[in-house]
């Protein structure tokens, strides 16, 4: 019997806000609901857009915005990024994302990740 080596990835995020953890878990559930064993960009996008009372939705509704172009949506998202935290609220160190890859496409994946860093 032969086995096929599969691609695997392990990602660790430090300094994530609770809403990010909820969105990542929801994205994993969306991926599973659609029959794939990885979280894709599309899964995460749907999870972010479906989040109940997300900051994006709150600001969009407060500003009474209608339909937005992709550029306008990006501008709205950038406009709600909070500034520096004062005091002792939140992690002491900046947020990080680390990863480990293995499998037949791991070199290709590392190159793609490196191009977008």
C-alpha positions in Angstrom: 0.0 0.0 0.0 1.3 3.4 -0.9 0.6 6.7 0.8 0.6 10.1 -0.7 2.5 12.8 1.2 0.2 15.7 1.9 0.9 19.4 2.5 0.7 20.5 6.1 1.0 23.9 7.7 1.0 25.0 11.3 0.5 28.7 12.0 0.9 30.4 15.4 -0.4 33.9 15.9 0.6 35.8 19.0 -1.1 39.0 20.1 -4.5 38.2 18.4 -7.6 40.1 19.5 -10.5 37.9 20.6 -12.4 38.8 17.4 -9.6 37.5 15.3 -9.6 34.1 17.1 -13.4 33.9 16.6 -13.0 34.8 12.9 -10.2 32.1 12.4 -12.3 29.5 14.1 -15.3 30.4 12.0 -13.2 30.3 8.8 -12.1 26.8 9.8 -15.8 25.8 10.2 -16.6 27.4 6.8 -13.8 25.4 5.2 -15.1 22.2 6.7 -18.6 23.0 5.6 -17.3 23.3 2.0 -15.4 20.1 2.1 -11.8 21.3 2.2 -9.2 20.7 4.9 -7.5 24.1 4.9 -8.5 27.6 5.7 -8.4 29.7 2.5 -8.4 33.4 2.0 -12.1 33.1 0.9 -13.1 31.3 4.0 -11.5 34.0 6.2 -13.1 36.8 4.1 -16.5 35.3 4.6 -15.9 34.8 8.3 -14.8 38.4 8.7 -17.8 39.7 6.7 -20.3 37.5 8.6 -19.0 38.4 12.1 -21.8 39.8 14.2 -21.3 43.5 14.8 -17.8 43.6 13.4 -16.1 46.9 13.7 -16.3 47.2 9.9 -20.1 46.8 10.0 -20.5 49.2 12.9 -18.5 51.9 11.2 -20.2 51.3 7.8 -23.6 51.7 9.5 -22.6 54.7 11.5 -21.4 56.5 8.4 -24.6 55.4 6.5 -22.6 54.1 3.6 -24.3 52.4 0.7 -22.7 50.2 -1.8 -18.9 50.5 -1.8 -16.2 49.9 -4.4 -13.4 47.6 -3.4 -11.2 50.7 -3.0 -13.7 52.4 -0.7 -14.1 49.2 1.4 -10.3 49.1 1.8 -10.3 52.8 2.8 -13.0 52.1 5.4 -11.1 49.2 6.8 -7.9 51.2 7.1 -9.8 54.1 8.7 -10.9 51.9 11.6 -7.5 50.5 12.5 -6.9 51.6 16.1 -3.8 53.6 17.1 -1.2 52.7 19.7 -2.4 51.2 23.0 -1.6 53.3 26.0 -1.0 51.7 29.4 -0.9 48.0 30.2 -3.8 46.9 28.0 -2.9 44.1 25.6 0.2 42.1 25.0 3.7 43.5 25.9 5.2 42.6 22.5 4.1 43.3 18.9 1.9 40.7 17.2 3.6 38.0 15.3 2.7 35.2 12.8 5.0 32.2 12.6 4.6 29.1 10.5 5.9 25.6 9.7 5.3 24.0 6.3 5.9 20.4 5.1 4.9 18.4 2.1 5.5 18.3 -1.6 4.6 22.0 -2.2 6.3 23.5 0.9 9.1 25.2 -1.0 6.5 26.8 -3.4 4.4 27.9 -0.4 7.4 29.4 1.4 8.2 31.4 -1.8 4.6 32.6 -2.1 4.5 33.6 1.6 7.9 35.4 1.2 6.6 37.4 -1.8 3.7 38.7 0.2 5.5 39.5 3.5 
